[in-house]
């Protein structure tokens, strides 16, 4: 049942990213069902983890698009638009359940979402903690989307080349792998390769807003505007915060 509820919320993400808008029957309905699952079995750690995950994810719903309906990447979102009450509730659930164990994938996804939620700015994000949580999550749920999140966190802690090495070994690649690779290649100054990666990602996505976003990135690859003036080589090796996108499973 927990996976069905999570899939409902992921479907709401899918509708939104394809430009069809959100469906309250899926998004808000999934949160209500997660509450019901938790109330039916409050002793189940993963039921608490699922509810915490959906609360923390849904808290960002209002900030995922700008006024023109275009995608706003996670680390560029206006955090004043995040729902503080949902974040507080989600974090409280985690604080209650994590010491109890065993720790499953929903709890780990929720813990990652909580680290993002607790950061006052994108720059303040505790990436070493997120990297460790993704390593734990990969042990229990070694899916392509988890490995993509692991690669993004690795880039923030160890640099873009380490992340590219992980992406090169990834199975079940999707257009999001190419999108992340494009950001990393751009930060390494490999602009032609970055442009090709963004174009591949744009060609493969079914989301019109996401396609527009990726085509803008492809057009900007190599432009002086894509890198702040005076950026040092060490700073350039850190991937752009736009590399981190909302995870369409339902987590961060």
N, C-alpha and C positions, 0 to 999 in steps of 0.2 A: 504493500500500500504506500509506503514512504516513497518508493521510486516512482509510482504513478503520480503522486502529488508533485514531486520534483519535476517530472516530465511536463505536467500541466503548466507549471511556471515557466519552464524553458520554452514551451510553445508560445506563451505570451511574448517572451523576448523575440521569438522568431517572427511573429506577426509584426511586431513593432519595427524590427530591423529591415523588414521588406517594404516598409512604408505604408503598411495597412493600419497603423495605430495599435494601441493596446486594447485588449478585450478584458473588461472587468470580470467577466465570468471565468476567465482563465487566471489572470494575475491575482486579483483580490480574492477570487474564489479559492485559489491554491493556498493562499495564506490562511483562509478560514478552515480549509480542510486540514492543513498542518496543525492548526490549533486543536481541531477535533481529535486528530491522531494522538497528539500529545496528551490531551485530557483523558483519552481512553487508556493510555498506558504511560503515565508520568514516570514510572520506574524504568522505562526503556531509554537508555542514554542517546540512542540514535534518533528517537522521536524528538527529544529535546534539541538535538543537533540540527535536525531538519527544520524545525520551527525557527531556531535561531538563525539559520542560514537564510531562510526566506524573509524573515524580518529585516535582517541586515542588508539583504539585496534589494528588497522592496523600498527600503528607506532612501535609496538613491534614484528612485524612478523619476522624480520631477526634474532631476538635473542631467538626465541622459541626452536630452536634445536642447539645442538653442532655440531662440525665438523663431528662426527660419525652419525649424524641423531637422536641422543637420545634427549628426552625431557629435557628441562631446566625449572624448576619451576620459576614462575614469580619473586619471590624475590631473585633468584640466577642469573637472567639474566644479561648479560653485557649491562649496560645501555648506553654505548657509541655506541651500535649498534641500539638503538632506533632512530627513525626518528624525529629529533628535529623540523623540519618544520611542520610535521603533528601534533605534540603535541602542538606547538604554535597556530596553526590554530584551533585545537579542543578546547583548553582552552579559546581562544578569543571568539569563538562562545558561550561557556557557560557563560562567563562573560557578554555577551550581553543579553542572554535570561533568565537567572535565576532570575534577578530582576523583569522581566515582569510578569511571572506566567501565568496560574497555572503551578505548577511543576508536571510533569508526570514521568512515569517509565523510559523512555529513557533519560530524563534529569538527573535523579538520578543515573542511571547506568553510565552515562557519568561523573557525578561528582565524583563517586567512582574511575573511571579510571583516572580522572585528579589528584586526591590525590596521587595515585600511581605514576603517571608521574612526579609530582612535587618533589617527594622525590629523593634526590641525591643518596641515597643508600637504600637497603631494610630495614636496621636498622632504618633509619630516617623516615620511613613511619608513618604518623599521624593516628594511629589506632583508637584513640577515635573519630576522625572526621569520619572515615570510618564506625565505629560502628553506629554512629548516622544516617548516610546516609542509612545504611542497615535497620535500624529500620523504617525510613521513607519509604523506598522502600517496606518493608514488608506490610505496611499499604495499599499501592495501588496495589501491585502485590505479593500476598502471595503464591508464587510458591515454589516447593521443592528446586530449584537452588538458589533462593533468601534466603531461610531459611538456606541453607548450607553456603552461604556467611556470613550470620548473625552469624552463629556458629563459623566460622573461626575468624571473627572480635572480637567476644566475648572472644575467647580464648586468643587473644593477649592483651585484656584489663583487663579481669577478671580472666584469668587462664583457664587451660584445663578442670578442673572438671565442671565448669559452662558451657563450650561448650559441653562436653559430655552429660550433662543433657538436653541441647537443642536438640542434635542429637537423644537422646532416645525418644523424643516426636515427631520427624519428620515423616511426611507422605510422601509417594512417594519416598522412599529411593532408591538410585542408588549406583553403585559401588564407586562413589566419596564420599558418606557418610562413607563407610567403610575405604576408603583411609585416609580421615581426622581423623577418629576415631583412626586409627592405629598410626598416628603421636602423637595424644594426649595421648593415652595409653602408648606409648613409653616414653614420657616425664614424665609421672607419675610413671615410673618404672614397669609398668605392661606388661612385655615383651612378655609373652606367649599370652596374649590377643591381643597385638599389632600385633604379627606375624600372628595370625588367621585372624585379620581384613584385613591386607595387602593381605593375600592369598585369602580371599573371594573377595576382590576388583579385584585382578589379574584374578581370574577365571571368573568374570562377565564382564570385559571390552572386547570390540571388537577391541581395539587398540593394535597392537603388540608392538609398542614402549612403550606405557603406561604399558602394561603387564610386559615387561622387567624391567621397572622402579620399579614397585610394587614388583616384585619378588626379586629385589636387596634389597629393603627395608625390606622385610620379612626375607631375609637371614641375614641382619645386625641387626635385632631387638635383643637387649640384648648384642650386641657386645660392648666392651669398646670403639671401634672406633666410635660408633654411638653417643657418648656423649663426649664432650671435657673434657680433664683431668682438675681436679680442679673445675669443675662446681659446684656451690653451689646449695642447695636444692631449693632456691627461683628461681634461674635462670633455673633450670631443669623443674620447673613448667610452663615455657613458651614454647609453642609448637615450633617445628622446623619451620624455614621459608619455608621449603619445603612443609609444610602443605598447603600453598597457591598455588593453581594451576590456570592456565588460565580457566576462565569460558567459557564453550562451547556455551553458549547462544550467546555471542559475546562481552560481557563486561569483566571486570577484574576478 
